[in-house]
Amino acid sequence: MANLILVRHGESRWNAKGIWTGLTDISLSNKGRAESKKVANLLKKYKINIAYTSKLKRSIETLDLIKQVLNLDKLRVVKDEALNERDYGEFTGKNKWEIKKRFGEEKFLAIRRGWNFPIVGGETLKDVYNRVIPYYESEILPRLKDGKNVLIVAHGNSLRALIKNLENISDLEIEHLEIKTGDAYLFKIDSAGNIISKQIFS
């Protein structure tokens, strides 16, 4: 039995302003730093053997704060762009709520949460899934099957893609999954890679 802990990074400076960040490398806000420390304290009783994160600093900063709170300065960390946030293409740097006013509720939700809604110059959630899941299956799942406890600190969409796979969520239902900044999911995984239980820390 192993623990798989998924943490969405704390609030970034652009999250605070309602701006679509995507691959733009934005740091945590003060609130985001506090969220990172809060989730670290919620994870104190769980042993972590290895951590994975994206190559974007809001995710790396969150992991650094978790390591600091948990005194895990020697924890092995693997950074990979497979875990990066979704590329929002033409919407990167735009205010979400202005886009909502411009396109209306239905199209806005399709852009923001849809499974395969195309964005000019960007990725769909399906595209994100197609880079996250092969990485998870080749690099992370074998460690879980060996009983290693794994922490992944990443982004709203890269984690939604992974949870879609873990929980076998349909293309339609995934539109309703939202992971807030600083939230954590704890999955108990057996030696065959199956989920035994799930807990959410918020």
Kinemage of the C-alpha trace (Angstrom):
@kinemage 1
@onewidth
@group {chain A} dominant
@subgroup {mainchain}
@vectorlist {calphas} color= white
{ca met a 1} P 0.000 0.000 0.000
{ca ala a 2} L 1.290 3.472 -0.912
{ca asn a 3} L 0.113 7.049 -0.626
{ca leu a 4} L -0.272 9.266 -3.674
{ca ile a 5} L -0.663 12.889 -2.592
{ca leu a 6} L -1.718 15.459 -5.178
{ca val a 7} L -1.421 19.163 -4.306
{ca arg a 8} L -2.446 22.090 -6.454
{ca his a 9} L -0.005 24.970 -6.039
{ca gly a 10} L -1.002 27.896 -3.832
{ca glu a 11} L -2.591 31.001 -5.304
{ca ser a 12} L -0.335 32.808 -7.783
{ca arg a 13} L -0.250 36.552 -8.345
{ca trp a 14} L -2.272 36.075 -11.551
{ca asn a 15} L -4.750 33.703 -9.883
{ca ala a 16} L -5.465 36.535 -7.457
{ca lys a 17} L -6.346 38.820 -10.381
{ca gly a 18} L -8.450 36.257 -12.258
{ca ile a 19} L -5.966 36.082 -15.135
{ca trp a 20} L -5.445 32.901 -17.161
{ca thr a 21} L -1.843 31.979 -16.456
{ca gly a 22} L -1.148 28.795 -18.399
{ca leu a 23} L 2.564 28.463 -19.092
{ca thr a 24} L 3.409 32.006 -17.954
{ca asp a 25} L 5.861 31.638 -15.070
{ca ile a 26} L 4.214 33.575 -12.245
{ca ser a 27} L 5.184 33.432 -8.547
{ca leu a 28} L 2.921 32.752 -5.584
{ca ser a 29} L 0.984 35.540 -3.920
{ca asn a 30} L 1.224 36.007 -0.144
{ca lys a 31} L -2.065 34.102 0.133
{ca gly a 32} L -0.557 31.331 -1.994
{ca arg a 33} L 2.408 31.020 0.329
{ca ala a 34} L 0.035 30.757 3.290
{ca glu a 35} L -2.033 28.104 1.462
{ca ser a 36} L 1.134 26.101 0.784
{ca lys a 37} L 2.118 26.141 4.457
{ca lys a 38} L -1.429 25.239 5.492
{ca val a 39} L -1.568 22.169 3.266
{ca ala a 40} L 1.897 21.144 4.458
{ca asn a 41} L 0.645 21.119 8.033
{ca leu a 42} L -2.306 18.940 6.992
{ca leu a 43} L 0.146 16.404 5.544
{ca lys a 44} L 2.455 16.173 8.567
{ca lys a 45} L 1.523 12.614 9.501
{ca tyr a 46} L 2.182 11.198 6.022
{ca lys a 47} L 5.611 9.962 5.040
{ca ile a 48} L 6.823 11.112 1.602
{ca asn a 49} L 9.542 9.239 -0.271
{ca ile a 50} L 9.766 11.257 -3.482
{ca ala a 51} L 8.147 14.382 -4.954
{ca tyr a 52} L 7.299 15.421 -8.506
{ca thr a 53} L 6.486 18.879 -9.750
{ca ser a 54} L 6.204 20.883 -12.947
{ca lys a 55} L 8.867 23.259 -14.221
{ca leu a 56} L 6.803 26.355 -13.349
{ca lys a 57} L 7.812 28.367 -10.313
{ca arg a 58} L 4.390 28.620 -8.638
{ca ser a 59} L 4.421 24.837 -8.349
{ca ile a 60} L 8.093 24.644 -7.364
{ca glu a 61} L 7.638 27.383 -4.730
{ca thr a 62} L 4.681 25.484 -3.263
{ca leu a 63} L 6.736 22.303 -3.017
{ca asp a 64} L 9.656 24.201 -1.468
{ca leu a 65} L 7.356 25.561 1.245
{ca ile a 66} L 5.905 22.094 1.903
{ca lys a 67} L 9.436 20.699 2.241
{ca gln a 68} L 10.362 23.532 4.586
{ca val a 69} L 7.366 22.993 6.898
{ca leu a 70} L 7.835 19.196 6.922
{ca asn a 71} L 11.643 19.360 7.321
{ca leu a 72} L 12.173 17.421 4.095
{ca asp a 73} L 15.241 19.266 2.835
{ca lys a 74} L 16.783 16.012 1.524
{ca leu a 75} L 13.632 14.830 -0.274
{ca arg a 76} L 14.310 13.795 -3.863
{ca val a 77} L 12.446 16.106 -6.270
{ca val a 78} L 11.817 15.449 -9.958
{ca lys a 79} L 10.732 18.396 -12.145
{ca asp a 80} L 9.151 17.666 -15.503
{ca glu a 81} L 7.263 19.752 -18.057
{ca ala a 82} L 4.794 16.875 -18.510
{ca leu a 83} L 3.190 18.173 -15.291
{ca asn a 84} L 3.012 21.797 -16.485
{ca glu a 85} L -0.283 23.686 -16.572
{ca arg a 86} L -2.427 23.718 -19.691
{ca asp a 87} L -1.309 26.140 -22.394
{ca tyr a 88} L -4.203 28.605 -22.709
{ca gly a 89} L -2.990 29.924 -26.052
{ca glu a 90} L -4.800 33.096 -27.116
{ca phe a 91} L -6.443 33.411 -23.693
{ca thr a 92} L -3.156 33.506 -21.766
{ca gly a 93} L -2.870 36.754 -19.834
{ca lys a 94} L -6.579 37.572 -20.334
{ca asn a 95} L -8.985 38.188 -17.474
{ca lys a 96} L -11.307 35.185 -17.055
{ca trp a 97} L -14.321 37.233 -16.040
{ca glu a 98} L -14.003 39.561 -19.035
{ca ile a 99} L -13.887 36.483 -21.288
{ca lys a 100} L -17.012 35.181 -19.538
{ca lys a 101} L -18.853 38.446 -20.264
{ca arg a 102} L -17.686 38.365 -23.880
{ca phe a 103} L -18.618 34.739 -24.687
{ca gly a 104} L -21.361 33.909 -22.192
{ca glu a 105} L -21.579 31.277 -19.468
{ca glu a 106} L -21.828 28.160 -21.651
{ca lys a 107} L -18.861 28.870 -23.928
{ca phe a 108} L -16.822 30.173 -21.002
{ca leu a 109} L -17.309 26.895 -19.124
{ca ala a 110} L -16.381 24.950 -22.263
{ca ile a 111} L -13.176 26.980 -22.621
{ca arg a 112} L -12.319 26.729 -18.937
{ca arg a 113} L -13.359 23.202 -18.027
{ca gly a 114} L -14.255 21.316 -21.224
{ca trp a 115} L -12.515 18.097 -22.227
{ca asn a 116} L -11.718 18.821 -25.847
{ca phe a 117} L -12.644 22.449 -26.522
{ca pro a 118} L -9.980 23.880 -28.866
{ca ile a 119} L -8.091 27.084 -28.086
{ca val a 120} L -6.099 28.913 -30.769
{ca gly a 121} L -2.416 28.348 -30.058
{ca gly a 122} L -3.132 26.349 -26.924
{ca glu a 123} L -4.055 22.954 -25.506
{ca thr a 124} L -7.296 21.199 -24.671
{ca leu a 125} L -7.633 19.234 -21.436
{ca lys a 126} L -7.387 16.134 -23.642
{ca asp a 127} L -3.970 17.345 -24.842
{ca val a 128} L -2.871 17.792 -21.222
{ca tyr a 129} L -4.155 14.280 -20.414
{ca asn a 130} L -2.129 12.885 -23.310
{ca arg a 131} L 1.125 14.176 -21.813
{ca val a 132} L 0.358 13.690 -18.101
{ca ile a 133} L -0.871 10.082 -18.180
{ca pro a 134} L 2.045 8.506 -20.099
{ca tyr a 135} L 4.427 10.270 -17.703
{ca tyr a 136} L 2.451 9.067 -14.679
{ca glu a 137} L 2.322 5.489 -15.962
{ca ser a 138} L 6.020 5.301 -16.860
{ca glu a 139} L 7.636 7.342 -14.081
{ca ile a 140} L 5.310 7.510 -11.066
{ca leu a 141} L 3.045 4.449 -11.024
{ca pro a 142} L 5.954 1.966 -10.777
{ca arg a 143} L 7.114 3.702 -7.594
{ca leu a 144} L 3.619 3.490 -6.095
{ca lys a 145} L 3.431 -0.212 -6.961
{ca asp a 146} L 6.733 -0.629 -5.102
{ca gly a 147} L 5.146 0.910 -2.005
{ca lys a 148} L 6.766 4.347 -2.286
{ca asn a 149} L 4.770 7.355 -1.053
{ca val a 150} L 4.644 9.999 -3.786
{ca leu a 151} L 3.832 13.704 -3.625
{ca ile a 152} L 2.881 15.520 -6.833
{ca val a 153} L 2.641 19.310 -6.725
{ca ala a 154} L 1.212 20.618 -9.962
{ca his a 155} L -1.607 22.638 -11.524
{ca gly a 156} L -5.376 22.686 -11.812
{ca asn a 157} L -5.513 21.084 -15.248
{ca ser a 158} L -2.592 18.675 -15.016
{ca leu a 159} L -4.093 17.344 -11.779
{ca arg a 160} L -7.615 17.237 -13.253
{ca ala a 161} L -6.219 15.132 -16.095
{ca leu a 162} L -4.559 12.749 -13.656
{ca ile a 163} L -7.647 12.452 -11.442
{ca lys a 164} L -9.763 11.783 -14.539
{ca asn a 165} L -7.566 8.780 -15.193
{ca leu a 166} L -7.368 7.606 -11.572
{ca glu a 167} L -11.120 7.795 -10.986
{ca asn a 168} L -12.206 6.902 -14.536
{ca ile a 169} L -14.215 10.137 -14.826
{ca ser a 170} L -16.101 10.576 -18.098
{ca asp a 171} L -15.271 13.258 -20.663
{ca leu a 172} L -18.512 15.038 -19.730
{ca glu a 173} L -18.237 14.751 -15.956
{ca ile a 174} L -14.657 16.067 -15.859
{ca glu a 175} L -16.110 19.504 -16.661
{ca his a 176} L -17.436 19.602 -13.087
{ca leu a 177} L -14.147 18.851 -11.326
{ca glu a 178} L -12.452 21.902 -9.866
{ca ile a 179} L -9.388 21.791 -7.654
{ca lys a 180} L -8.825 24.926 -5.600
{ca thr a 181} L -5.396 26.417 -4.981
{ca gly a 182} L -3.796 24.735 -1.989
{ca asp a 183} L -6.114 21.702 -2.097
{ca ala a 184} L -4.698 18.206 -1.596
{ca tyr a 185} L -5.990 14.778 -2.595
{ca leu a 186} L -4.708 11.654 -0.850
{ca phe a 187} L -5.154 8.350 -2.698
{ca lys a 188} L -4.289 5.015 -1.123
{ca ile a 189} L -2.882 2.823 -3.905
{ca asp a 190} L -2.427 -0.963 -3.766
{ca ser a 191} L 0.456 -2.947 -5.282
{ca ala a 192} L -1.504 -3.363 -8.536
{ca gly a 193} L -1.931 0.404 -8.881
{ca asn a 194} L -5.620 0.451 -7.927
{ca ile a 195} L -7.214 3.115 -5.743
{ca ile a 196} L -8.314 1.829 -2.346
{ca ser a 197} L -9.505 5.115 -0.861
{ca lys a 198} L -9.515 8.888 -1.386
{ca gln a 199} L -9.400 11.818 1.013
{ca ile a 200} L -9.502 15.533 0.209
{ca phe a 201} L -7.755 18.195 2.310
{ca ser a 202} L -8.953 21.735 1.706
